[in-house]
Amino acid sequence: MKMQGENLIGPKDVAALLAVPVSWVYAQAEAGRLPSFKIGKYRRFDPQAIREWLEQQRGGVNGR
């Protein structure tokens, strides 16, 4: 597990990155459709995993 480099980000940061409501981020993460994990009661996101997820989404849209 690599611990150097980017820090984990929270739901508000992901919402700003994706230009969606924070409630959408929580709903997608809890449903397992957006990569995330919980640390205690806090939901956190790996920025690299979010970028990879976003690229997959773009590929799905363009591939239709």
PyMOL Python script that loads the backbone (N, CA, C, O; Angstrom):
from pymol import cmd

cmd.read_pdbstr("""\
ATOM      1  N   MET A   1       0.853  -1.181   0.000  1.00  0.00           N
ATOM      2  CA  MET A   1       0.000   0.000   0.000  1.00  0.00           C
ATOM      3  C   MET A   1       0.890   1.233   0.000  1.00  0.00           C
ATOM      4  O   MET A   1       1.756   1.398   0.860  1.00  0.00           O
ATOM      5  N   LYS A   2       0.662   2.082  -0.970  1.00  0.00           N
ATOM      6  CA  LYS A   2       1.464   3.294  -1.101  1.00  0.00           C
ATOM      7  C   LYS A   2       0.850   4.406  -0.248  1.00  0.00           C
ATOM      8  O   LYS A   2      -0.330   4.722  -0.405  1.00  0.00           O
ATOM      9  N   MET A   3       1.627   4.992   0.639  1.00  0.00           N
ATOM     10  CA  MET A   3       1.113   6.025   1.520  1.00  0.00           C
ATOM     11  C   MET A   3       1.667   7.400   1.187  1.00  0.00           C
ATOM     12  O   MET A   3       1.210   8.395   1.749  1.00  0.00           O
ATOM     13  N   GLN A   4       2.633   7.480   0.295  1.00  0.00           N
ATOM     14  CA  GLN A   4       3.158   8.782  -0.094  1.00  0.00           C
ATOM     15  C   GLN A   4       2.336   9.333  -1.239  1.00  0.00           C
ATOM     16  O   GLN A   4       1.606   8.594  -1.899  1.00  0.00           O
ATOM     17  N   GLY A   5       2.452  10.618  -1.475  1.00  0.00           N
ATOM     18  CA  GLY A   5       1.749  11.210  -2.600  1.00  0.00           C
ATOM     19  C   GLY A   5       0.444  11.834  -2.169  1.00  0.00           C
ATOM     20  O   GLY A   5       0.386  12.578  -1.190  1.00  0.00           O
ATOM     21  N   GLU A   6      -0.601  11.524  -2.909  1.00  0.00           N
ATOM     22  CA  GLU A   6      -1.885  12.162  -2.679  1.00  0.00           C
ATOM     23  C   GLU A   6      -2.535  11.721  -1.376  1.00  0.00           C
ATOM     24  O   GLU A   6      -2.396  10.581  -0.934  1.00  0.00           O
ATOM     25  N   ASN A   7      -3.249  12.667  -0.782  1.00  0.00           N
ATOM     26  CA  ASN A   7      -4.040  12.364   0.396  1.00  0.00           C
ATOM     27  C   ASN A   7      -5.409  11.872  -0.032  1.00  0.00           C
ATOM     28  O   ASN A   7      -5.832  12.086  -1.168  1.00  0.00           O
ATOM     29  N   LEU A   8      -6.089  11.218   0.878  1.00  0.00           N
ATOM     30  CA  LEU A   8      -7.466  10.836   0.632  1.00  0.00           C
ATOM     31  C   LEU A   8      -8.326  12.091   0.602  1.00  0.00           C
ATOM     32  O   LEU A   8      -7.975  13.107   1.203  1.00  0.00           O
ATOM     33  N   ILE A   9      -9.443  12.017  -0.092  1.00  0.00           N
ATOM     34  CA  ILE A   9     -10.338  13.164  -0.166  1.00  0.00           C
ATOM     35  C   ILE A   9     -11.718  12.768   0.341  1.00  0.00           C
ATOM     36  O   ILE A   9     -12.061  11.587   0.398  1.00  0.00           O
ATOM     37  N   GLY A  10     -12.493  13.766   0.704  1.00  0.00           N
ATOM     38  CA  GLY A  10     -13.830  13.539   1.235  1.00  0.00           C
ATOM     39  C   GLY A  10     -14.909  13.715   0.185  1.00  0.00           C
ATOM     40  O   GLY A  10     -14.623  14.097  -0.950  1.00  0.00           O
ATOM     41  N   PRO A  11     -16.147  13.438   0.560  1.00  0.00           N
ATOM     42  CA  PRO A  11     -17.268  13.531  -0.377  1.00  0.00           C
ATOM     43  C   PRO A  11     -17.452  14.916  -0.992  1.00  0.00           C
ATOM     44  O   PRO A  11     -17.810  15.018  -2.165  1.00  0.00           O
ATOM     45  N   LYS A  12     -17.220  15.971  -0.237  1.00  0.00           N
ATOM     46  CA  LYS A  12     -17.366  17.321  -0.794  1.00  0.00           C
ATOM     47  C   LYS A  12     -16.362  17.563  -1.910  1.00  0.00           C
ATOM     48  O   LYS A  12     -16.684  18.197  -2.915  1.00  0.00           O
ATOM     49  N   ASP A  13     -15.148  17.061  -1.735  1.00  0.00           N
ATOM     50  CA  ASP A  13     -14.120  17.216  -2.771  1.00  0.00           C
ATOM     51  C   ASP A  13     -14.501  16.442  -4.030  1.00  0.00           C
ATOM     52  O   ASP A  13     -14.320  16.931  -5.145  1.00  0.00           O
ATOM     53  N   VAL A  14     -15.028  15.236  -3.847  1.00  0.00           N
ATOM     54  CA  VAL A  14     -15.442  14.427  -4.993  1.00  0.00           C
ATOM     55  C   VAL A  14     -16.611  15.104  -5.715  1.00  0.00           C
ATOM     56  O   VAL A  14     -16.646  15.152  -6.944  1.00  0.00           O
ATOM     57  N   ALA A  15     -17.557  15.621  -4.947  1.00  0.00           N
ATOM     58  CA  ALA A  15     -18.700  16.313  -5.549  1.00  0.00           C
ATOM     59  C   ALA A  15     -18.240  17.512  -6.369  1.00  0.00           C
ATOM     60  O   ALA A  15     -18.751  17.743  -7.465  1.00  0.00           O
ATOM     61  N   ALA A  16     -17.292  18.268  -5.857  1.00  0.00           N
ATOM     62  CA  ALA A  16     -16.778  19.425  -6.594  1.00  0.00           C
ATOM     63  C   ALA A  16     -16.056  18.969  -7.861  1.00  0.00           C
ATOM     64  O   ALA A  16     -16.207  19.585  -8.917  1.00  0.00           O
ATOM     65  N   LEU A  17     -15.280  17.903  -7.762  1.00  0.00           N
ATOM     66  CA  LEU A  17     -14.549  17.382  -8.916  1.00  0.00           C
ATOM     67  C   LEU A  17     -15.494  16.923 -10.022  1.00  0.00           C
ATOM     68  O   LEU A  17     -15.240  17.160 -11.203  1.00  0.00           O
ATOM     69  N   LEU A  18     -16.583  16.265  -9.632  1.00  0.00           N
ATOM     70  CA  LEU A  18     -17.514  15.704 -10.608  1.00  0.00           C
ATOM     71  C   LEU A  18     -18.670  16.648 -10.944  1.00  0.00           C
ATOM     72  O   LEU A  18     -19.473  16.359 -11.831  1.00  0.00           O
ATOM     73  N   ALA A  19     -18.752  17.766 -10.240  1.00  0.00           N
ATOM     74  CA  ALA A  19     -19.836  18.748 -10.435  1.00  0.00           C
ATOM     75  C   ALA A  19     -21.210  18.118 -10.213  1.00  0.00           C
ATOM     76  O   ALA A  19     -22.122  18.270 -11.025  1.00  0.00           O
ATOM     77  N   VAL A  20     -21.331  17.413  -9.099  1.00  0.00           N
ATOM     78  CA  VAL A  20     -22.584  16.776  -8.704  1.00  0.00           C
ATOM     79  C   VAL A  20     -22.854  17.102  -7.241  1.00  0.00           C
ATOM     80  O   VAL A  20     -21.949  17.544  -6.533  1.00  0.00           O
ATOM     81  N   PRO A  21     -24.084  16.893  -6.776  1.00  0.00           N
ATOM     82  CA  PRO A  21     -24.381  17.139  -5.360  1.00  0.00           C
ATOM     83  C   PRO A  21     -23.671  16.134  -4.445  1.00  0.00           C
ATOM     84  O   PRO A  21     -23.416  14.995  -4.833  1.00  0.00           O
ATOM     85  N   VAL A  22     -23.366  16.571  -3.248  1.00  0.00           N
ATOM     86  CA  VAL A  22     -22.728  15.698  -2.255  1.00  0.00           C
ATOM     87  C   VAL A  22     -23.626  14.494  -1.969  1.00  0.00           C
ATOM     88  O   VAL A  22     -23.131  13.386  -1.765  1.00  0.00           O
ATOM     89  N   SER A  23     -24.931  14.706  -1.953  1.00  0.00           N
ATOM     90  CA  SER A  23     -25.857  13.599  -1.692  1.00  0.00           C
ATOM     91  C   SER A  23     -25.720  12.503  -2.747  1.00  0.00           C
ATOM     92  O   SER A  23     -25.854  11.321  -2.432  1.00  0.00           O
ATOM     93  N   TRP A  24     -25.453  12.888  -4.001  1.00  0.00           N
ATOM     94  CA  TRP A  24     -25.257  11.908  -5.065  1.00  0.00           C
ATOM     95  C   TRP A  24     -23.993  11.089  -4.806  1.00  0.00           C
ATOM     96  O   TRP A  24     -23.977   9.873  -4.993  1.00  0.00           O
ATOM     97  N   VAL A  25     -22.940  11.773  -4.377  1.00  0.00           N
ATOM     98  CA  VAL A  25     -21.672  11.083  -4.079  1.00  0.00           C
ATOM     99  C   VAL A  25     -21.899  10.034  -2.992  1.00  0.00           C
ATOM    100  O   VAL A  25     -21.477   8.887  -3.136  1.00  0.00           O
ATOM    101  N   TYR A  26     -22.564  10.427  -1.907  1.00  0.00           N
ATOM    102  CA  TYR A  26     -22.844   9.469  -0.829  1.00  0.00           C
ATOM    103  C   TYR A  26     -23.672   8.290  -1.327  1.00  0.00           C
ATOM    104  O   TYR A  26     -23.361   7.136  -1.029  1.00  0.00           O
ATOM    105  N   ALA A  27     -24.714   8.578  -2.078  1.00  0.00           N
ATOM    106  CA  ALA A  27     -25.589   7.510  -2.564  1.00  0.00           C
ATOM    107  C   ALA A  27     -24.839   6.532  -3.458  1.00  0.00           C
ATOM    108  O   ALA A  27     -24.988   5.319  -3.309  1.00  0.00           O
ATOM    109  N   GLN A  28     -24.037   7.045  -4.384  1.00  0.00           N
ATOM    110  CA  GLN A  28     -23.287   6.186  -5.297  1.00  0.00           C
ATOM    111  C   GLN A  28     -22.223   5.380  -4.558  1.00  0.00           C
ATOM    112  O   GLN A  28     -22.010   4.204  -4.852  1.00  0.00           O
ATOM    113  N   ALA A  29     -21.563   6.014  -3.605  1.00  0.00           N
ATOM    114  CA  ALA A  29     -20.523   5.327  -2.830  1.00  0.00           C
ATOM    115  C   ALA A  29     -21.134   4.216  -1.980  1.00  0.00           C
ATOM    116  O   ALA A  29     -20.605   3.106  -1.934  1.00  0.00           O
ATOM    117  N   GLU A  30     -22.232   4.507  -1.317  1.00  0.00           N
ATOM    118  CA  GLU A  30     -22.863   3.498  -0.464  1.00  0.00           C
ATOM    119  C   GLU A  30     -23.431   2.344  -1.282  1.00  0.00           C
ATOM    120  O   GLU A  30     -23.505   1.216  -0.795  1.00  0.00           O
ATOM    121  N   ALA A  31     -23.830   2.617  -2.515  1.00  0.00           N
ATOM    122  CA  ALA A  31     -24.343   1.568  -3.399  1.00  0.00           C
ATOM    123  C   ALA A  31     -23.221   0.770  -4.055  1.00  0.00           C
ATOM    124  O   ALA A  31     -23.481  -0.235  -4.717  1.00  0.00           O
ATOM    125  N   GLY A  32     -21.977   1.209  -3.875  1.00  0.00           N
ATOM    126  CA  GLY A  32     -20.848   0.496  -4.459  1.00  0.00           C
ATOM    127  C   GLY A  32     -20.555   0.875  -5.900  1.00  0.00           C
ATOM    128  O   GLY A  32     -19.757   0.212  -6.563  1.00  0.00           O
ATOM    129  N   ARG A  33     -21.186   1.929  -6.393  1.00  0.00           N
ATOM    130  CA  ARG A  33     -20.963   2.341  -7.776  1.00  0.00           C
ATOM    131  C   ARG A  33     -19.840   3.356  -7.922  1.00  0.00           C
ATOM    132  O   ARG A  33     -19.377   3.608  -9.035  1.00  0.00           O
ATOM    133  N   LEU A  34     -19.402   3.936  -6.828  1.00  0.00           N
ATOM    134  CA  LEU A  34     -18.311   4.904  -6.816  1.00  0.00           C
ATOM    135  C   LEU A  34     -17.279   4.383  -5.824  1.00  0.00           C
ATOM    136  O   LEU A  34     -17.626   4.126  -4.671  1.00  0.00           O
ATOM    137  N   PRO A  35     -16.018   4.219  -6.232  1.00  0.00           N
ATOM    138  CA  PRO A  35     -15.028   3.605  -5.339  1.00  0.00           C
ATOM    139  C   PRO A  35     -14.759   4.460  -4.106  1.00  0.00           C
ATOM    140  O   PRO A  35     -14.407   5.636  -4.206  1.00  0.00           O
ATOM    141  N   SER A  36     -14.933   3.838  -2.942  1.00  0.00           N
ATOM    142  CA  SER A  36     -14.713   4.534  -1.677  1.00  0.00           C
ATOM    143  C   SER A  36     -14.555   3.510  -0.573  1.00  0.00           C
ATOM    144  O   SER A  36     -14.700   2.309  -0.798  1.00  0.00           O
ATOM    145  N   PHE A  37     -14.264   3.986   0.601  1.00  0.00           N
ATOM    146  CA  PHE A  37     -14.220   3.130   1.784  1.00  0.00           C
ATOM    147  C   PHE A  37     -14.502   3.986   3.002  1.00  0.00           C
ATOM    148  O   PHE A  37     -14.472   5.216   2.942  1.00  0.00           O
ATOM    149  N   LYS A  38     -14.773   3.318   4.102  1.00  0.00           N
ATOM    150  CA  LYS A  38     -15.083   4.041   5.329  1.00  0.00           C
ATOM    151  C   LYS A  38     -13.951   3.881   6.327  1.00  0.00           C
ATOM    152  O   LYS A  38     -13.357   2.811   6.462  1.00  0.00           O
ATOM    153  N   ILE A  39     -13.673   4.963   7.015  1.00  0.00           N
ATOM    154  CA  ILE A  39     -12.765   4.970   8.153  1.00  0.00           C
ATOM    155  C   ILE A  39     -13.635   5.422   9.320  1.00  0.00           C
ATOM    156  O   ILE A  39     -13.921   6.609   9.473  1.00  0.00           O
ATOM    157  N   GLY A  40     -14.046   4.474  10.129  1.00  0.00           N
ATOM    158  CA  GLY A  40     -15.008   4.801  11.172  1.00  0.00           C
ATOM    159  C   GLY A  40     -16.310   5.233  10.517  1.00  0.00           C
ATOM    160  O   GLY A  40     -16.868   4.507   9.694  1.00  0.00           O
ATOM    161  N   LYS A  41     -16.790   6.409  10.881  1.00  0.00           N
ATOM    162  CA  LYS A  41     -18.031   6.914  10.287  1.00  0.00           C
ATOM    163  C   LYS A  41     -17.791   7.778   9.055  1.00  0.00           C
ATOM    164  O   LYS A  41     -18.741   8.288   8.461  1.00  0.00           O
ATOM    165  N   TYR A  42     -16.545   7.945   8.670  1.00  0.00           N
ATOM    166  CA  TYR A  42     -16.192   8.843   7.566  1.00  0.00           C
ATOM    167  C   TYR A  42     -15.971   8.080   6.271  1.00  0.00           C
ATOM    168  O   TYR A  42     -15.275   7.064   6.250  1.00  0.00           O
ATOM    169  N   ARG A  43     -16.566   8.575   5.190  1.00  0.00           N
ATOM    170  CA  ARG A  43     -16.354   7.995   3.869  1.00  0.00           C
ATOM    171  C   ARG A  43     -15.214   8.749   3.200  1.00  0.00           C
ATOM    172  O   ARG A  43     -15.209   9.979   3.163  1.00  0.00           O
ATOM    173  N   ARG A  44     -14.248   8.000   2.670  1.00  0.00           N
ATOM    174  CA  ARG A  44     -13.084   8.603   2.034  1.00  0.00           C
ATOM    175  C   ARG A  44     -12.878   7.999   0.661  1.00  0.00           C
ATOM    176  O   ARG A  44     -13.322   6.888   0.369  1.00  0.00           O
ATOM    177  N   PHE A  45     -12.188   8.768  -0.175  1.00  0.00           N
ATOM    178  CA  PHE A  45     -11.977   8.413  -1.569  1.00  0.00           C
ATOM    179  C   PHE A  45     -10.503   8.570  -1.918  1.00  0.00           C
ATOM    180  O   PHE A  45      -9.835   9.498  -1.461  1.00  0.00           O
ATOM    181  N   ASP A  46     -10.012   7.648  -2.733  1.00  0.00           N
ATOM    182  CA  ASP A  46      -8.657   7.723  -3.259  1.00  0.00           C
ATOM    183  C   ASP A  46      -8.747   8.503  -4.572  1.00  0.00           C
ATOM    184  O   ASP A  46      -9.431   8.063  -5.497  1.00  0.00           O
ATOM    185  N   PRO A  47      -8.075   9.646  -4.673  1.00  0.00           N
ATOM    186  CA  PRO A  47      -8.177  10.451  -5.899  1.00  0.00           C
ATOM    187  C   PRO A  47      -7.846   9.666  -7.175  1.00  0.00           C
ATOM    188  O   PRO A  47      -8.483   9.863  -8.209  1.00  0.00           O
ATOM    189  N   GLN A  48      -6.858   8.783  -7.097  1.00  0.00           N
ATOM    190  CA  GLN A  48      -6.493   7.985  -8.274  1.00  0.00           C
ATOM    191  C   GLN A  48      -7.632   7.052  -8.671  1.00  0.00           C
ATOM    192  O   GLN A  48      -7.919   6.898  -9.858  1.00  0.00           O
ATOM    193  N   ALA A  49      -8.279   6.434  -7.696  1.00  0.00           N
ATOM    194  CA  ALA A  49      -9.403   5.541  -7.982  1.00  0.00           C
ATOM    195  C   ALA A  49     -10.566   6.321  -8.597  1.00  0.00           C
ATOM    196  O   ALA A  49     -11.255   5.810  -9.480  1.00  0.00           O
ATOM    197  N   ILE A  50     -10.785   7.544  -8.139  1.00  0.00           N
ATOM    198  CA  ILE A  50     -11.849   8.379  -8.708  1.00  0.00           C
ATOM    199  C   ILE A  50     -11.516   8.740 -10.147  1.00  0.00           C
ATOM    200  O   ILE A  50     -12.396   8.719 -11.008  1.00  0.00           O
ATOM    201  N   ARG A  51     -10.253   9.072 -10.423  1.00  0.00           N
ATOM    202  CA  ARG A  51      -9.853   9.376 -11.813  1.00  0.00           C
ATOM    203  C   ARG A  51     -10.045   8.162 -12.719  1.00  0.00           C
ATOM    204  O   ARG A  51     -10.526   8.294 -13.844  1.00  0.00           O
ATOM    205  N   GLU A  52      -9.668   6.978 -12.226  1.00  0.00           N
ATOM    206  CA  GLU A  52      -9.827   5.757 -13.019  1.00  0.00           C
ATOM    207  C   GLU A  52     -11.310   5.469 -13.267  1.00  0.00           C
ATOM    208  O   GLU A  52     -11.694   5.091 -14.374  1.00  0.00           O
ATOM    209  N   TRP A  53     -12.141   5.648 -12.233  1.00  0.00           N
ATOM    210  CA  TRP A  53     -13.578   5.453 -12.374  1.00  0.00           C
ATOM    211  C   TRP A  53     -14.132   6.417 -13.423  1.00  0.00           C
ATOM    212  O   TRP A  53     -14.939   6.025 -14.266  1.00  0.00           O
ATOM    213  N   LEU A  54     -13.700   7.669 -13.369  1.00  0.00           N
ATOM    214  CA  LEU A  54     -14.170   8.674 -14.309  1.00  0.00           C
ATOM    215  C   LEU A  54     -13.781   8.305 -15.743  1.00  0.00           C
ATOM    216  O   LEU A  54     -14.586   8.468 -16.660  1.00  0.00           O
ATOM    217  N   GLU A  55     -12.578   7.819 -15.940  1.00  0.00           N
ATOM    218  CA  GLU A  55     -12.144   7.389 -17.270  1.00  0.00           C
ATOM    219  C   GLU A  55     -12.993   6.222 -17.767  1.00  0.00           C
ATOM    220  O   GLU A  55     -13.329   6.162 -18.950  1.00  0.00           O
ATOM    221  N   GLN A  56     -13.341   5.296 -16.878  1.00  0.00           N
ATOM    222  CA  GLN A  56     -14.203   4.175 -17.264  1.00  0.00           C
ATOM    223  C   GLN A  56     -15.576   4.685 -17.683  1.00  0.00           C
ATOM    224  O   GLN A  56     -16.158   4.190 -18.649  1.00  0.00           O
ATOM    225  N   GLN A  57     -16.097   5.676 -16.957  1.00  0.00           N
ATOM    226  CA  GLN A  57     -17.396   6.244 -17.297  1.00  0.00           C
ATOM    227  C   GLN A  57     -17.348   6.928 -18.651  1.00  0.00           C
ATOM    228  O   GLN A  57     -18.267   6.791 -19.458  1.00  0.00           O
ATOM    229  N   ARG A  58     -16.282   7.659 -18.897  1.00  0.00           N
ATOM    230  CA  ARG A  58     -16.130   8.316 -20.186  1.00  0.00           C
ATOM    231  C   ARG A  58     -16.054   7.293 -21.305  1.00  0.00           C
ATOM    232  O   ARG A  58     -16.640   7.489 -22.370  1.00  0.00           O
ATOM    233  N   GLY A  59     -15.338   6.207 -21.072  1.00  0.00           N
ATOM    234  CA  GLY A  59     -15.223   5.153 -22.065  1.00  0.00           C
ATOM    235  C   GLY A  59     -16.557   4.506 -22.352  1.00  0.00           C
ATOM    236  O   GLY A  59     -16.845   4.148 -23.494  1.00  0.00           O
ATOM    237  N   GLY A  60     -17.373   4.355 -21.328  1.00  0.00           N
ATOM    238  CA  GLY A  60     -18.700   3.766 -21.507  1.00  0.00           C
ATOM    239  C   GLY A  60     -19.607   4.656 -22.321  1.00  0.00           C
ATOM    240  O   GLY A  60     -20.385   4.171 -23.143  1.00  0.00           O
ATOM    241  N   VAL A  61     -19.514   5.964 -22.100  1.00  0.00           N
ATOM    242  CA  VAL A  61     -20.361   6.896 -22.840  1.00  0.00           C
ATOM    243  C   VAL A  61     -19.931   6.952 -24.297  1.00  0.00           C
ATOM    244  O   VAL A  61     -20.770   6.921 -25.196  1.00  0.00           O
ATOM    245  N   ASN A  62     -18.636   7.034 -24.531  1.00  0.00           N
ATOM    246  CA  ASN A  62     -18.133   7.128 -25.902  1.00  0.00           C
ATOM    247  C   ASN A  62     -18.264   5.812 -26.652  1.00  0.00           C
ATOM    248  O   ASN A  62     -18.335   5.793 -27.881  1.00  0.00           O
ATOM    249  N   GLY A  63     -18.294   4.700 -25.901  1.00  0.00           N
ATOM    250  CA  GLY A  63     -18.353   3.394 -26.533  1.00  0.00           C
ATOM    251  C   GLY A  63     -19.750   2.956 -26.923  1.00  0.00           C
ATOM    252  O   GLY A  63     -19.906   1.896 -27.530  1.00  0.00           O
ATOM    253  N   ARG A  64     -20.768   3.729 -26.598  1.00  0.00           N
ATOM    254  CA  ARG A  64     -22.155   3.338 -26.898  1.00  0.00           C
ATOM    255  C   ARG A  64     -22.522   3.577 -28.314  1.00  0.00           C
ATOM    256  O   ARG A  64     -23.652   3.298 -28.715  1.00  0.00           O
TER     257      ARG A  64
END
""", "prot")
cmd.dss("prot")
cmd.show_as("cartoon", "prot")
cmd.util.cbc("prot")
cmd.orient("prot")
